[in-house]
Amino acid sequence: MKKQIHLLGFAQNSVAPHSPGLWRHPKDEGQRHGEISYWIEIAQLLEEGKFDGIFFADVYGVYNVYRNSYKPGIQHAVQSPLHDPLLTISAMASATKNLGFASTISTTYIQPYYLARQLTTLDHLTKGRIGWNIVTSYLESEALNLGLKGKINREERYARAAEYMEVVYKLWEKSWEDGAIVADKESDTYTDPEKVHAINHKGKYFEVPGPHISNPSPQRTPVLFQAGASSKGRDFAAKNAEAIFCVQHDVEGMKAFSKDVRSRAKQVDRNEDDILIFPAMLPIVGSTEEEAKNKYKELQSLLSYDGAVSILSGHLGVDFSVYDPDQYIENIETDAIRGVFDLYVGGKKKWTIREAVMHRGLGNESVKFVGTPEQIADEMELWMDEGDINGFNINQATTPGTFRDFVKYVVPELQKRGRYRTEYEGTTLRENMFGKGNIQLADNHPAKKINISVPTLQ
Amino acid sequence: MKKQIHLLGFAQNSVAPHSPGLWRHPKDEGQRHGEISYWIEIAQLLEEGKFDGIFFADVYGVYNVYRNSYKPGIQHAVQSPLHDPLLTISAMASATKNLGFASTISTTYIQPYYLARQLTTLDHLTKGRIGWNIVTSYLESEALNLGLKGKINREERYARAAEYMEVVYKLWEKSWEDGAIVADKESDTYTDPEKVHAINHKGKYFEVPGPHISNPSPQRTPVLFQAGASSKGRDFAAKNAEAIFCVQHDVEGMKAFSKDVRSRAKQVDRNEDDILIFPAMLPIVGSTEEEAKNKYKELQSLLSYDGAVSILSGHLGVDFSVYDPDQYIENIETDAIRGVFDLYVGGKKKWTIREAVMHRGLGNESVKFVGTPEQIADEMELWMDEGDINGFNINQATTPGTFRDFVKYVVPELQKRGRYRTEYEGTTLRENMFGKGNIQLADNHPAKKINISVPTLQ
């Protein structure tokens, strides 16, 4: 069997999260993001398309780096207004059977004991369909609103995240033994207390005695996603992640990235293929190549420059309003800024800032596959085989129009080629990603090797 | 029209939360609390019974005061295992139209900026059916697991909570003006940034620049519930609460409590009837008085003493294992402990500890109304009129058996007497509690009078 493609649908609980300005498209429905019915429709659409899951980006603050103000971000609906994605999941789960739900939650602002209960709860409610995109957060506005004096530097954030993972692994994997709930009426024992252990975690950043407040869910630990692109981020992913989101713009870059991540995984005693790699991709489908290209132009014309540059400024912590948008990137004096654009426009330095920002802005960094269903499927197969990836994180220009087109036109083409499932393999997210029977973390995952000390809180 | 009775259904996302041991009842379904279908069934049942809402208790830690160990609590399913109630709400909302959802969230462990988004999100998803039970938390095990060195004393908790409310009021009521979202395609303006304000809160406990990350929901501020019984708690409620949960055991005590709360409300320039008062009540219905009494006995026989005393020890922070359960309360040397029992058994000091604990344990402190539908309705009317209350927080012995019996037998009796709605007044929780058109906080509520300073974060 050909290597199978896995798909995730990229979303956020805001208006036009990854394509600023596209709320202006006549068919865009993002303004409905506060309605349950909107999320149920999207979930059912992705399940019809046999996606592994829907993946929610999230931040906890406004974008206020551009022009040193929150106003451009607010005006152009740059991931704003933003609602909590976790709170939509049980409604979507009640209207679907197989689709997974992976959400971004930050290790910097949510206490691990609280997060552990959130994800255990959702994994119970969905019968094992939950994933977690582990982030350490990057916006200064999040830090300031959530009780810190300022953003923690990357080194410290990752050190804290490493210990955070230790805490939640102990809670999910070691605190409650299998079969702890006995519900024995005779002895008035609902849970055998000898099978529930305090974790007594005492580290540099966290002290958590435990035990976990919730009984183990079907997957125990949710499927672990991560998206760090820095070297620190990749090391963290190599150790913890079961799937990685990434951004690459050509198949050579993709190949190099995959090779790097897989070799880092081996260095921490995991297998090369223990980590599924999902580059972000924006599909723009037409019945002819020309139609697709015209569609791309139409979408570009609705993209908001101020919105796109606000989001870029926030991601990088650099206020781009100091640069003339019509100057050539190659004329910018700061190496770091030129380097950033290299990443997005593939070293084509004759671009202006405006051109590069607009190119990047549609589908927020995603590589764009523009063409007929056959052309898009060709490109996907090429990336699968040459780029050594496992699937794609499908981004949207219009919501849910992009998903709708993709499910209607590209999915059948992938199925025809034997590249894509026609039925789900299992009912849990991990099974659909790693095969029937793989409900819980693999035995060689670091979480499985953690020991908890002998309980002292008796 | 006779003064109308309002009803809330008291729940928690655990097995037999307020009647330890009752999971052993042959018809109890609490073990299904991890399933979405369980919560949808309960929500539909309460909506069929025209309840104002379902009210979720919650804690973030295990009960480990009794015997200085978490083991008795774990063994007897004392609010354990416990899942997150907020995450069930969107599923219940998608299966109902009018029922409200009020959940307990602590001001001590969740950052106000994060909580504000959670509740705004849910109020959007439910189209205005959200309430918040404001608690400051009492379990040491919560503090230790959630990043504190130990429990904060009551004085400090309430001072912190007062400032917390200021922060969330600013976010909900003052950060986004009405009509801020204009979705004007011509000017590429989704939100008018001049109508969105930073709150620039700088206080003793919190610094929150804002603006709120989410646009205003139908109710803006969720309906505010509170349950503090201490003098500090009552003052807090008088200032902030729109509804109070309380525990009283006879109509005289109820009357005194209501008088006290209503006079405190007047002292802070609110009206006597701005606060709805809901005592906890466990209804045990029979077709005859004898049948009801036998049912009470049967339920008592399934109550777990160790479970009930674990929960009491946790509530009071006193390890009752040091006392012989069969000693008379009047012989206990500690005044404070005797005083506590006075509260539950109405000064009948010839009770043993065991008798008092078992009496208290069924429906966790609730007053018990045991009898025919007519007798229960009589008692409810008496409390309404003499006790000067607005309704009841209906507790359960078996779940959802108690709700089922109440909806089937008592609700029609109340309707027959003209004491209870046959149709909902509105679609938001606040309208169903305060009448059609009262969607947002009353103008005389302190939250409406808060000023935010001129934004400095531009």
Interface residues (C-beta under 8 A of the other chain):
Chain A: N13 V15 G21 W23 R24 Q31 G34 E35 I36 S37 I40 Y60 G61 V62 N64 N68 S69 Y70 K71 P72 I74 Q75 H76 A77 S80 P81 L82 H83 D84 L86 L87 T88 I89 S90 A91 M92 A93 S94 A95 Y109 I110 Q111 Y113 Y114 R117 Q118 T120 T121 L122 H124 L125 T126 S141 L144 N145 L146 G147 W176 I181 A183 K185 D188 T189 Y190 T191 D192 P193 E194 V196 A198 F206 E207 V208 P209 G210 P211 I213 S214 N215 S217 S304 D306 G307 L457 Q458
Chain B: N13 V15 G21 W23 R24 Q31 G34 E35 I36 S37 I40 Y60 G61 V62 N64 N68 S69 Y70 K71 P72 I74 Q75 H76 A77 S80 P81 L82 H83 D84 L86 L87 T88 I89 S90 A91 M92 A93 S94 A95 Y109 I110 Q111 Y113 Y114 R117 Q118 T120 T121 L122 H124 L125 T126 S141 L144 N145 L146 G147 W176 I181 A183 K185 D188 T189 Y190 T191 D192 P193 E194 V196 A198 F206 E207 V208 P209 G210 P211 I213 S214 N215 S217 S304 D306 G307 L457 Q458
